[in-house]
Amino acid sequence: MPASAHLPGEDPFAPLDGLRDFDLDAADGPWHGAAVHADPIDGAKRAIGHFFALNRRTQARTDLTHAQGKKEHDRHALKRLDRDTRRQHAPAGRKVLTACDCASID
């Protein structure tokens, strides 16, 4: 097995001492085309966006929120969440590092 490979259930970041004290999350907000059975909004079917976080140590996925409005941006959706939700309920004093895709800063 290559040195960079890891088994399911293993923390792929465990060998990195600099990240030991951090919770590591990734966040994204994909948009999906409207379903054929979706009700029209203002006379048109609209895409739907949902925002989620992925714990990079355990690969557990958490739904954060859904888009508000016709085309809410990732960064706006994350900013309107309360601090505890953004930190994935990490205890006080725990460091949290969340990576977002490039679209969140475009």
Secondary structure, DSSP 8 states (H G I E B T S, - for coil): --TT---TTS-TTTT-GGGTTEEEEEEE--EE---TT---BTTB---EEEEEEEETTT--EEEEEE--SSS--HHHHHHHS-HHHHTTT--TT-EEEEEE-GGGT-
